Amino acid sequence: MNNKKTIVLASGSPRREELLVQIFDDFEIVPARLNEPSPCWQTSRAPELWVESLAYLKAAEVAQAYPSAVIIAADTVCVHNGKIIGKPADIDDARNILTNHFAGPNYVITGLAVLAPAGNIKIIDHAVTELDMRAMTDIELEEYLDSGIWQGKAGAYAYQSGGDKFVKQIKGSESNVVGLPMELLTDILQSLGILNWLRDAE
């Protein structure tokens, strides 16, 4: 059991780690051991509620072992034509996603959860970024698939690893596309006085 008052990022994403460094010099990384379910199209749950729920479940799972910490968790999906486009299962799934859903507008939605059990804090919110995409050529598609950078990425494209060249216009938070909406996170931390709370606890 770790009772140290600290910041814990409930994610193993290197990109989220790189973004969080912009706010905190020191924090712990503890990926949640959550078996993420696949989105169910039969439910009426909106994508925003879906990612908020998963972000909260990730944060709550890690908070059990870090009750005195501030836990930050996130979950990101892409939405095209009202449907959630999750992480591709394999290269064929990635090809299908990129072929059928890549052109035209896409929405990147990230659920964000900030939990601090000791401070009785639980904030759950989400950010939405609209991307106006262009279709890949056949050559670009195969080169992109061969690169493997689509693996583990919602919507099968990595904005921060070359995928940005297929974006014609972006409306909203750019960091949200990477997986952690820094503007929203900063607003939450400032509104709750999290930084002061941690400083007073030192």
mmCIF file of the C-alpha atoms, coordinates in Angstrom:
data_MODEL
# 
_entry.id   MODEL 
# 
loop_
_atom_site.group_PDB 
_atom_site.id 
_atom_site.type_symbol 
_atom_site.label_atom_id 
_atom_site.label_alt_id 
_atom_site.label_comp_id 
_atom_site.label_asym_id 
_atom_site.label_entity_id 
_atom_site.label_seq_id 
_atom_site.pdbx_PDB_ins_code 
_atom_site.Cartn_x 
_atom_site.Cartn_y 
_atom_site.Cartn_z 
_atom_site.occupancy 
_atom_site.B_iso_or_equiv 
_atom_site.pdbx_formal_charge 
_atom_site.auth_seq_id 
_atom_site.auth_comp_id 
_atom_site.auth_asym_id 
_atom_site.auth_atom_id 
_atom_site.pdbx_PDB_model_num 
ATOM 1   C CA . MET A 1 1   ? 0.000   0.000  0.000   1.00 0.00 ? 1   MET A CA 1 
ATOM 2   C CA . ASN A 1 2   ? 1.408   3.377  -1.019  1.00 0.00 ? 2   ASN A CA 1 
ATOM 3   C CA . ASN A 1 3   ? 0.181   6.261  1.123   1.00 0.00 ? 3   ASN A CA 1 
ATOM 4   C CA . LYS A 1 4   ? 2.492   8.931  -0.244  1.00 0.00 ? 4   LYS A CA 1 
ATOM 5   C CA . LYS A 1 5   ? 0.687   11.981 -1.502  1.00 0.00 ? 5   LYS A CA 1 
ATOM 6   C CA . THR A 1 6   ? 1.667   12.117 -5.135  1.00 0.00 ? 6   THR A CA 1 
ATOM 7   C CA . ILE A 1 7   ? 0.410   12.201 -8.700  1.00 0.00 ? 7   ILE A CA 1 
ATOM 8   C CA . VAL A 1 8   ? -0.274  8.878  -10.375 1.00 0.00 ? 8   VAL A CA 1 
ATOM 9   C CA . LEU A 1 9   ? -0.905  8.488  -14.097 1.00 0.00 ? 9   LEU A CA 1 
ATOM 10  C CA . ALA A 1 10  ? -3.094  5.415  -14.549 1.00 0.00 ? 10  ALA A CA 1 
ATOM 11  C CA . SER A 1 11  ? -1.804  4.758  -18.052 1.00 0.00 ? 11  SER A CA 1 
ATOM 12  C CA . GLY A 1 12  ? 1.135   3.094  -19.741 1.00 0.00 ? 12  GLY A CA 1 
ATOM 13  C CA . SER A 1 13  ? 0.935   5.406  -22.747 1.00 0.00 ? 13  SER A CA 1 
ATOM 14  C CA . PRO A 1 14  ? 4.303   7.068  -23.449 1.00 0.00 ? 14  PRO A CA 1 
ATOM 15  C CA . ARG A 1 15  ? 2.469   9.956  -25.161 1.00 0.00 ? 15  ARG A CA 1 
ATOM 16  C CA . ARG A 1 16  ? 0.344   10.672 -22.098 1.00 0.00 ? 16  ARG A CA 1 
ATOM 17  C CA . GLU A 1 17  ? 3.472   10.561 -19.980 1.00 0.00 ? 17  GLU A CA 1 
ATOM 18  C CA . GLU A 1 18  ? 5.178   13.089 -22.247 1.00 0.00 ? 18  GLU A CA 1 
ATOM 19  C CA . LEU A 1 19  ? 2.186   15.416 -22.008 1.00 0.00 ? 19  LEU A CA 1 
ATOM 20  C CA . LEU A 1 20  ? 1.850   15.174 -18.225 1.00 0.00 ? 20  LEU A CA 1 
ATOM 21  C CA . VAL A 1 21  ? 5.475   16.242 -17.838 1.00 0.00 ? 21  VAL A CA 1 
ATOM 22  C CA . GLN A 1 22  ? 4.295   19.671 -18.977 1.00 0.00 ? 22  GLN A CA 1 
ATOM 23  C CA . ILE A 1 23  ? 2.513   20.056 -15.622 1.00 0.00 ? 23  ILE A CA 1 
ATOM 24  C CA . PHE A 1 24  ? 4.390   17.864 -13.151 1.00 0.00 ? 24  PHE A CA 1 
ATOM 25  C CA . ASP A 1 25  ? 8.088   17.300 -12.701 1.00 0.00 ? 25  ASP A CA 1 
ATOM 26  C CA . ASP A 1 26  ? 7.521   14.103 -10.773 1.00 0.00 ? 26  ASP A CA 1 
ATOM 27  C CA . PHE A 1 27  ? 4.743   11.533 -10.914 1.00 0.00 ? 27  PHE A CA 1 
ATOM 28  C CA . GLU A 1 28  ? 4.275   7.790  -10.836 1.00 0.00 ? 28  GLU A CA 1 
ATOM 29  C CA . ILE A 1 29  ? 3.068   5.658  -13.720 1.00 0.00 ? 29  ILE A CA 1 
ATOM 30  C CA . VAL A 1 30  ? 0.748   2.826  -12.753 1.00 0.00 ? 30  VAL A CA 1 
ATOM 31  C CA . PRO A 1 31  ? -1.194  1.397  -15.703 1.00 0.00 ? 31  PRO A CA 1 
ATOM 32  C CA . ALA A 1 32  ? -4.642  0.135  -14.785 1.00 0.00 ? 32  ALA A CA 1 
ATOM 33  C CA . ARG A 1 33  ? -5.164  -3.607 -15.161 1.00 0.00 ? 33  ARG A CA 1 
ATOM 34  C CA . LEU A 1 34  ? -8.533  -3.104 -16.748 1.00 0.00 ? 34  LEU A CA 1 
ATOM 35  C CA . ASN A 1 35  ? -9.704  -5.416 -19.493 1.00 0.00 ? 35  ASN A CA 1 
ATOM 36  C CA . GLU A 1 36  ? -11.311 -2.805 -21.701 1.00 0.00 ? 36  GLU A CA 1 
ATOM 37  C CA . PRO A 1 37  ? -14.572 -4.015 -23.230 1.00 0.00 ? 37  PRO A CA 1 
ATOM 38  C CA . SER A 1 38  ? -15.322 -3.397 -26.873 1.00 0.00 ? 38  SER A CA 1 
ATOM 39  C CA . PRO A 1 39  ? -17.962 -0.720 -27.563 1.00 0.00 ? 39  PRO A CA 1 
ATOM 40  C CA . CYS A 1 40  ? -21.424 -2.250 -27.840 1.00 0.00 ? 40  CYS A CA 1 
ATOM 41  C CA . TRP A 1 41  ? -23.451 -0.789 -30.690 1.00 0.00 ? 41  TRP A CA 1 
ATOM 42  C CA . GLN A 1 42  ? -26.633 -2.191 -29.235 1.00 0.00 ? 42  GLN A CA 1 
ATOM 43  C CA . THR A 1 43  ? -26.528 0.171  -26.269 1.00 0.00 ? 43  THR A CA 1 
ATOM 44  C CA . SER A 1 44  ? -27.687 3.768  -26.260 1.00 0.00 ? 44  SER A CA 1 
ATOM 45  C CA . ARG A 1 45  ? -24.553 4.886  -24.462 1.00 0.00 ? 45  ARG A CA 1 
ATOM 46  C CA . ALA A 1 46  ? -23.020 7.903  -26.147 1.00 0.00 ? 46  ALA A CA 1 
ATOM 47  C CA . PRO A 1 47  ? -19.290 7.865  -26.947 1.00 0.00 ? 47  PRO A CA 1 
ATOM 48  C CA . GLU A 1 48  ? -18.740 10.611 -24.354 1.00 0.00 ? 48  GLU A CA 1 
ATOM 49  C CA . LEU A 1 49  ? -20.248 8.474  -21.603 1.00 0.00 ? 49  LEU A CA 1 
ATOM 50  C CA . TRP A 1 50  ? -18.330 5.448  -22.821 1.00 0.00 ? 50  TRP A CA 1 
ATOM 51  C CA . VAL A 1 51  ? -14.899 7.062  -22.502 1.00 0.00 ? 51  VAL A CA 1 
ATOM 52  C CA . GLU A 1 52  ? -15.814 8.796  -19.250 1.00 0.00 ? 52  GLU A CA 1 
ATOM 53  C CA . SER A 1 53  ? -16.848 5.447  -17.781 1.00 0.00 ? 53  SER A CA 1 
ATOM 54  C CA . LEU A 1 54  ? -13.639 3.711  -18.846 1.00 0.00 ? 54  LEU A CA 1 
ATOM 55  C CA . ALA A 1 55  ? -11.480 6.578  -17.586 1.00 0.00 ? 55  ALA A CA 1 
ATOM 56  C CA . TYR A 1 56  ? -13.208 6.410  -14.210 1.00 0.00 ? 56  TYR A CA 1 
ATOM 57  C CA . LEU A 1 57  ? -12.853 2.623  -13.983 1.00 0.00 ? 57  LEU A CA 1 
ATOM 58  C CA . LYS A 1 58  ? -9.135  2.907  -14.722 1.00 0.00 ? 58  LYS A CA 1 
ATOM 59  C CA . ALA A 1 59  ? -8.643  5.599  -12.102 1.00 0.00 ? 59  ALA A CA 1 
ATOM 60  C CA . ALA A 1 60  ? -10.731 3.774  -9.497  1.00 0.00 ? 60  ALA A CA 1 
ATOM 61  C CA . GLU A 1 61  ? -8.787  0.550  -9.998  1.00 0.00 ? 61  GLU A CA 1 
ATOM 62  C CA . VAL A 1 62  ? -5.434  2.266  -9.414  1.00 0.00 ? 62  VAL A CA 1 
ATOM 63  C CA . ALA A 1 63  ? -6.807  4.363  -6.537  1.00 0.00 ? 63  ALA A CA 1 
ATOM 64  C CA . GLN A 1 64  ? -7.331  1.203  -4.487  1.00 0.00 ? 64  GLN A CA 1 
ATOM 65  C CA . ALA A 1 65  ? -3.561  0.907  -4.076  1.00 0.00 ? 65  ALA A CA 1 
ATOM 66  C CA . TYR A 1 66  ? -2.895  4.660  -3.915  1.00 0.00 ? 66  TYR A CA 1 
ATOM 67  C CA . PRO A 1 67  ? -5.602  6.090  -1.618  1.00 0.00 ? 67  PRO A CA 1 
ATOM 68  C CA . SER A 1 68  ? -3.646  9.242  -0.759  1.00 0.00 ? 68  SER A CA 1 
ATOM 69  C CA . ALA A 1 69  ? -2.624  10.092 -4.304  1.00 0.00 ? 69  ALA A CA 1 
ATOM 70  C CA . VAL A 1 70  ? -4.197  12.111 -7.084  1.00 0.00 ? 70  VAL A CA 1 
ATOM 71  C CA . ILE A 1 71  ? -5.032  9.646  -9.830  1.00 0.00 ? 71  ILE A CA 1 
ATOM 72  C CA . ILE A 1 72  ? -5.296  10.784 -13.443 1.00 0.00 ? 72  ILE A CA 1 
ATOM 73  C CA . ALA A 1 73  ? -6.770  8.427  -16.027 1.00 0.00 ? 73  ALA A CA 1 
ATOM 74  C CA . ALA A 1 74  ? -7.960  8.816  -19.598 1.00 0.00 ? 74  ALA A CA 1 
ATOM 75  C CA . ASP A 1 75  ? -9.565  6.829  -22.379 1.00 0.00 ? 75  ASP A CA 1 
ATOM 76  C CA . THR A 1 76  ? -9.632  7.906  -26.015 1.00 0.00 ? 76  THR A CA 1 
ATOM 77  C CA . VAL A 1 77  ? -11.734 6.825  -28.985 1.00 0.00 ? 77  VAL A CA 1 
ATOM 78  C CA . CYS A 1 78  ? -12.400 8.086  -32.488 1.00 0.00 ? 78  CYS A CA 1 
ATOM 79  C CA . VAL A 1 79  ? -15.928 8.574  -33.743 1.00 0.00 ? 79  VAL A CA 1 
ATOM 80  C CA . HIS A 1 80  ? -16.903 8.506  -37.416 1.00 0.00 ? 80  HIS A CA 1 
ATOM 81  C CA . ASN A 1 81  ? -20.494 8.781  -38.623 1.00 0.00 ? 81  ASN A CA 1 
ATOM 82  C CA . GLY A 1 82  ? -21.697 8.365  -35.059 1.00 0.00 ? 82  GLY A CA 1 
ATOM 83  C CA . LYS A 1 83  ? -19.814 5.110  -34.469 1.00 0.00 ? 83  LYS A CA 1 
ATOM 84  C CA . ILE A 1 84  ? -16.903 4.521  -32.135 1.00 0.00 ? 84  ILE A CA 1 
ATOM 85  C CA . ILE A 1 85  ? -13.750 3.440  -33.959 1.00 0.00 ? 85  ILE A CA 1 
ATOM 86  C CA . GLY A 1 86  ? -11.534 1.783  -31.403 1.00 0.00 ? 86  GLY A CA 1 
ATOM 87  C CA . LYS A 1 87  ? -8.082  0.241  -31.632 1.00 0.00 ? 87  LYS A CA 1 
ATOM 88  C CA . PRO A 1 88  ? -7.590  -2.123 -34.588 1.00 0.00 ? 88  PRO A CA 1 
ATOM 89  C CA . ALA A 1 89  ? -7.347  -5.810 -33.756 1.00 0.00 ? 89  ALA A CA 1 
ATOM 90  C CA . ASP A 1 90  ? -4.838  -6.549 -36.520 1.00 0.00 ? 90  ASP A CA 1 
ATOM 91  C CA . ILE A 1 91  ? -3.491  -5.188 -39.804 1.00 0.00 ? 91  ILE A CA 1 
ATOM 92  C CA . ASP A 1 92  ? -6.599  -6.210 -41.755 1.00 0.00 ? 92  ASP A CA 1 
ATOM 93  C CA . ASP A 1 93  ? -8.801  -4.406 -39.261 1.00 0.00 ? 93  ASP A CA 1 
ATOM 94  C CA . ALA A 1 94  ? -6.534  -1.356 -39.519 1.00 0.00 ? 94  ALA A CA 1 
ATOM 95  C CA . ARG A 1 95  ? -6.786  -1.440 -43.338 1.00 0.00 ? 95  ARG A CA 1 
ATOM 96  C CA . ASN A 1 96  ? -10.575 -1.586 -43.114 1.00 0.00 ? 96  ASN A CA 1 
ATOM 97  C CA . ILE A 1 97  ? -10.716 1.323  -40.676 1.00 0.00 ? 97  ILE A CA 1 
ATOM 98  C CA . LEU A 1 98  ? -8.371  3.496  -42.687 1.00 0.00 ? 98  LEU A CA 1 
ATOM 99  C CA . THR A 1 99  ? -10.107 2.687  -45.968 1.00 0.00 ? 99  THR A CA 1 
ATOM 100 C CA . ASN A 1 100 ? -13.686 3.198  -44.836 1.00 0.00 ? 100 ASN A CA 1 
ATOM 101 C CA . HIS A 1 101 ? -13.485 5.743  -42.055 1.00 0.00 ? 101 HIS A CA 1 
ATOM 102 C CA . PHE A 1 102 ? -10.396 7.849  -42.630 1.00 0.00 ? 102 PHE A CA 1 
ATOM 103 C CA . ALA A 1 103 ? -11.737 10.353 -45.177 1.00 0.00 ? 103 ALA A CA 1 
ATOM 104 C CA . GLY A 1 104 ? -13.968 13.173 -43.975 1.00 0.00 ? 104 GLY A CA 1 
ATOM 105 C CA . PRO A 1 105 ? -14.577 14.441 -40.438 1.00 0.00 ? 105 PRO A CA 1 
ATOM 106 C CA . ASN A 1 106 ? -13.577 12.399 -37.421 1.00 0.00 ? 106 ASN A CA 1 
ATOM 107 C CA . TYR A 1 107 ? -14.057 13.214 -33.759 1.00 0.00 ? 107 TYR A CA 1 
ATOM 108 C CA . VAL A 1 108 ? -11.491 12.289 -31.141 1.00 0.00 ? 108 VAL A CA 1 
ATOM 109 C CA . ILE A 1 109 ? -13.107 12.006 -27.729 1.00 0.00 ? 109 ILE A CA 1 
ATOM 110 C CA . THR A 1 110 ? -11.141 11.524 -24.532 1.00 0.00 ? 110 THR A CA 1 
ATOM 111 C CA . GLY A 1 111 ? -12.708 10.749 -21.197 1.00 0.00 ? 111 GLY A CA 1 
ATOM 112 C CA . LEU A 1 112 ? -10.738 12.181 -18.276 1.00 0.00 ? 112 LEU A CA 1 
ATOM 113 C CA . ALA A 1 113 ? -10.992 11.171 -14.627 1.00 0.00 ? 113 ALA A CA 1 
ATOM 114 C CA . VAL A 1 114 ? -9.239  12.849 -11.699 1.00 0.00 ? 114 VAL A CA 1 
ATOM 115 C CA . LEU A 1 115 ? -9.628  11.064 -8.377  1.00 0.00 ? 115 LEU A CA 1 
ATOM 116 C CA . ALA A 1 116 ? -8.215  11.987 -4.982  1.00 0.00 ? 116 ALA A CA 1 
ATOM 117 C CA . PRO A 1 117 ? -9.835  9.688  -2.399  1.00 0.00 ? 117 PRO A CA 1 
ATOM 118 C CA . ALA A 1 118 ? -8.168  11.388 0.564   1.00 0.00 ? 118 ALA A CA 1 
ATOM 119 C CA . GLY A 1 119 ? -9.548  14.723 -0.561  1.00 0.00 ? 119 GLY A CA 1 
ATOM 120 C CA . ASN A 1 120 ? -12.949 13.280 -1.482  1.00 0.00 ? 120 ASN A CA 1 
ATOM 121 C CA . ILE A 1 121 ? -12.392 14.433 -5.061  1.00 0.00 ? 121 ILE A CA 1 
ATOM 122 C CA . LYS A 1 122 ? -13.915 12.773 -8.122  1.00 0.00 ? 122 LYS A CA 1 
ATOM 123 C CA . ILE A 1 123 ? -14.077 14.719 -11.370 1.00 0.00 ? 123 ILE A CA 1 
ATOM 124 C CA . ILE A 1 124 ? -15.064 13.066 -14.642 1.00 0.00 ? 124 ILE A CA 1 
ATOM 125 C CA . ASP A 1 125 ? -15.245 14.974 -17.914 1.00 0.00 ? 125 ASP A CA 1 
ATOM 126 C CA . HIS A 1 126 ? -14.375 14.688 -21.584 1.00 0.00 ? 126 HIS A CA 1 
ATOM 127 C CA . ALA A 1 127 ? -12.902 16.665 -24.465 1.00 0.00 ? 127 ALA A CA 1 
ATOM 128 C CA . VAL A 1 128 ? -13.830 16.539 -28.143 1.00 0.00 ? 128 VAL A CA 1 
ATOM 129 C CA . THR A 1 129 ? -11.602 17.449 -31.080 1.00 0.00 ? 129 THR A CA 1 
ATOM 130 C CA . GLU A 1 130 ? -12.817 17.505 -34.673 1.00 0.00 ? 130 GLU A CA 1 
ATOM 131 C CA . LEU A 1 131 ? -10.431 16.404 -37.400 1.00 0.00 ? 131 LEU A CA 1 
ATOM 132 C CA . ASP A 1 132 ? -11.065 17.022 -41.072 1.00 0.00 ? 132 ASP A CA 1 
ATOM 133 C CA . MET A 1 133 ? -9.180  14.205 -42.760 1.00 0.00 ? 133 MET A CA 1 
ATOM 134 C CA . ARG A 1 134 ? -8.063  13.456 -46.283 1.00 0.00 ? 134 ARG A CA 1 
ATOM 135 C CA . ALA A 1 135 ? -8.073  9.973  -47.744 1.00 0.00 ? 135 ALA A CA 1 
ATOM 136 C CA . MET A 1 136 ? -4.808  8.103  -48.087 1.00 0.00 ? 136 MET A CA 1 
ATOM 137 C CA . THR A 1 137 ? -3.624  6.979  -51.500 1.00 0.00 ? 137 THR A CA 1 
ATOM 138 C CA . ASP A 1 138 ? -3.120  3.236  -51.953 1.00 0.00 ? 138 ASP A CA 1 
ATOM 139 C CA . ILE A 1 139 ? 0.640   3.679  -51.654 1.00 0.00 ? 139 ILE A CA 1 
ATOM 140 C CA . GLU A 1 140 ? 0.317   5.829  -48.525 1.00 0.00 ? 140 GLU A CA 1 
ATOM 141 C CA . LEU A 1 141 ? -2.033  3.283  -46.973 1.00 0.00 ? 141 LEU A CA 1 
ATOM 142 C CA . GLU A 1 142 ? 0.311   0.338  -47.467 1.00 0.00 ? 142 GLU A CA 1 
ATOM 143 C CA . GLU A 1 143 ? 3.343   2.310  -46.287 1.00 0.00 ? 143 GLU A CA 1 
ATOM 144 C CA . TYR A 1 144 ? 1.433   3.389  -43.214 1.00 0.00 ? 144 TYR A CA 1 
ATOM 145 C CA . LEU A 1 145 ? 0.317   -0.180 -42.476 1.00 0.00 ? 145 LEU A CA 1 
ATOM 146 C CA . ASP A 1 146 ? 3.850   -1.496 -42.955 1.00 0.00 ? 146 ASP A CA 1 
ATOM 147 C CA . SER A 1 147 ? 5.159   1.051  -40.444 1.00 0.00 ? 147 SER A CA 1 
ATOM 148 C CA . GLY A 1 148 ? 3.104   -0.522 -37.649 1.00 0.00 ? 148 GLY A CA 1 
ATOM 149 C CA . ILE A 1 149 ? 2.503   2.809  -35.937 1.00 0.00 ? 149 ILE A CA 1 
ATOM 150 C CA . TRP A 1 150 ? -1.252  2.197  -36.136 1.00 0.00 ? 150 TRP A CA 1 
ATOM 151 C CA . GLN A 1 151 ? -0.990  -0.533 -33.510 1.00 0.00 ? 151 GLN A CA 1 
ATOM 152 C CA . GLY A 1 152 ? -2.741  0.311  -30.254 1.00 0.00 ? 152 GLY A CA 1 
ATOM 153 C CA . LYS A 1 153 ? -4.103  3.586  -31.639 1.00 0.00 ? 153 LYS A CA 1 
ATOM 154 C CA . ALA A 1 154 ? -7.766  4.526  -31.556 1.00 0.00 ? 154 ALA A CA 1 
ATOM 155 C CA . GLY A 1 155 ? -8.951  4.998  -35.116 1.00 0.00 ? 155 GLY A CA 1 
ATOM 156 C CA . ALA A 1 156 ? -5.786  3.228  -36.353 1.00 0.00 ? 156 ALA A CA 1 
ATOM 157 C CA . TYR A 1 157 ? -3.784  6.401  -36.826 1.00 0.00 ? 157 TYR A CA 1 
ATOM 158 C CA . ALA A 1 158 ? -1.087  8.031  -34.751 1.00 0.00 ? 158 ALA A CA 1 
ATOM 159 C CA . TYR A 1 159 ? -1.430  11.778 -35.031 1.00 0.00 ? 159 TYR A CA 1 
ATOM 160 C CA . GLN A 1 160 ? 1.857   12.386 -33.241 1.00 0.00 ? 160 GLN A CA 1 
ATOM 161 C CA . SER A 1 161 ? 3.826   9.875  -35.345 1.00 0.00 ? 161 SER A CA 1 
ATOM 162 C CA . GLY A 1 162 ? 3.164   11.030 -38.878 1.00 0.00 ? 162 GLY A CA 1 
ATOM 163 C CA . GLY A 1 163 ? -0.611  10.767 -38.926 1.00 0.00 ? 163 GLY A CA 1 
ATOM 164 C CA . ASP A 1 164 ? -0.887  14.551 -38.757 1.00 0.00 ? 164 ASP A CA 1 
ATOM 165 C CA . LYS A 1 165 ? 0.004   14.806 -42.454 1.00 0.00 ? 165 LYS A CA 1 
ATOM 166 C CA . PHE A 1 166 ? -3.402  13.351 -43.263 1.00 0.00 ? 166 PHE A CA 1 
ATOM 167 C CA . VAL A 1 167 ? -5.236  16.007 -41.229 1.00 0.00 ? 167 VAL A CA 1 
ATOM 168 C CA . LYS A 1 168 ? -6.462  18.970 -43.243 1.00 0.00 ? 168 LYS A CA 1 
ATOM 169 C CA . GLN A 1 169 ? -7.899  20.889 -40.301 1.00 0.00 ? 169 GLN A CA 1 
ATOM 170 C CA . ILE A 1 170 ? -8.166  20.462 -36.547 1.00 0.00 ? 170 ILE A CA 1 
ATOM 171 C CA . LYS A 1 171 ? -10.774 22.078 -34.323 1.00 0.00 ? 171 LYS A CA 1 
ATOM 172 C CA . GLY A 1 172 ? -10.176 21.789 -30.611 1.00 0.00 ? 172 GLY A CA 1 
ATOM 173 C CA . SER A 1 173 ? -7.418  20.459 -28.392 1.00 0.00 ? 173 SER A CA 1 
ATOM 174 C CA . GLU A 1 174 ? -4.435  19.035 -30.228 1.00 0.00 ? 174 GLU A CA 1 
ATOM 175 C CA . SER A 1 175 ? -3.189  17.232 -27.104 1.00 0.00 ? 175 SER A CA 1 
ATOM 176 C CA . ASN A 1 176 ? -6.580  15.527 -26.910 1.00 0.00 ? 176 ASN A CA 1 
ATOM 177 C CA . VAL A 1 177 ? -5.818  13.829 -30.230 1.00 0.00 ? 177 VAL A CA 1 
ATOM 178 C CA . VAL A 1 178 ? -2.650  12.448 -28.668 1.00 0.00 ? 178 VAL A CA 1 
ATOM 179 C CA . GLY A 1 179 ? -4.664  11.075 -25.750 1.00 0.00 ? 179 GLY A CA 1 
ATOM 180 C CA . LEU A 1 180 ? -4.616  13.583 -22.880 1.00 0.00 ? 180 LEU A CA 1 
ATOM 181 C CA . PRO A 1 181 ? -6.498  16.903 -23.190 1.00 0.00 ? 181 PRO A CA 1 
ATOM 182 C CA . MET A 1 182 ? -4.091  19.176 -21.359 1.00 0.00 ? 182 MET A CA 1 
ATOM 183 C CA . GLU A 1 183 ? -6.343  22.232 -21.407 1.00 0.00 ? 183 GLU A CA 1 
ATOM 184 C CA . LEU A 1 184 ? -9.153  20.341 -19.700 1.00 0.00 ? 184 LEU A CA 1 
ATOM 185 C CA . LEU A 1 185 ? -6.801  18.648 -17.234 1.00 0.00 ? 185 LEU A CA 1 
ATOM 186 C CA . THR A 1 186 ? -5.174  21.943 -16.284 1.00 0.00 ? 186 THR A CA 1 
ATOM 187 C CA . ASP A 1 187 ? -8.569  23.585 -15.751 1.00 0.00 ? 187 ASP A CA 1 
ATOM 188 C CA . ILE A 1 188 ? -9.658  20.718 -13.479 1.00 0.00 ? 188 ILE A CA 1 
ATOM 189 C CA . LEU A 1 189 ? -6.475  20.790 -11.412 1.00 0.00 ? 189 LEU A CA 1 
ATOM 190 C CA . GLN A 1 190 ? -6.626  24.549 -11.039 1.00 0.00 ? 190 GLN A CA 1 
ATOM 191 C CA . SER A 1 191 ? -10.316 24.606 -10.111 1.00 0.00 ? 191 SER A CA 1 
ATOM 192 C CA . LEU A 1 192 ? -9.801  21.973 -7.443  1.00 0.00 ? 192 LEU A CA 1 
ATOM 193 C CA . GLY A 1 193 ? -6.624  23.485 -6.047  1.00 0.00 ? 193 GLY A CA 1 
ATOM 194 C CA . ILE A 1 194 ? -4.871  20.146 -6.495  1.00 0.00 ? 194 ILE A CA 1 
ATOM 195 C CA . LEU A 1 195 ? -1.425  21.708 -6.686  1.00 0.00 ? 195 LEU A CA 1 
ATOM 196 C CA . ASN A 1 196 ? -1.910  23.557 -3.399  1.00 0.00 ? 196 ASN A CA 1 
ATOM 197 C CA . TRP A 1 197 ? -3.341  20.425 -1.778  1.00 0.00 ? 197 TRP A CA 1 
ATOM 198 C CA . LEU A 1 198 ? -0.231  18.459 -2.683  1.00 0.00 ? 198 LEU A CA 1 
ATOM 199 C CA . ARG A 1 199 ? 2.074   21.269 -1.577  1.00 0.00 ? 199 ARG A CA 1 
ATOM 200 C CA . ASP A 1 200 ? 0.399   21.535 1.819   1.00 0.00 ? 200 ASP A CA 1 
ATOM 201 C CA . ALA A 1 201 ? 0.736   17.811 2.295   1.00 0.00 ? 201 ALA A CA 1 
ATOM 202 C CA . GLU A 1 202 ? 4.513   17.817 1.861   1.00 0.00 ? 202 GLU A CA 1 
# 
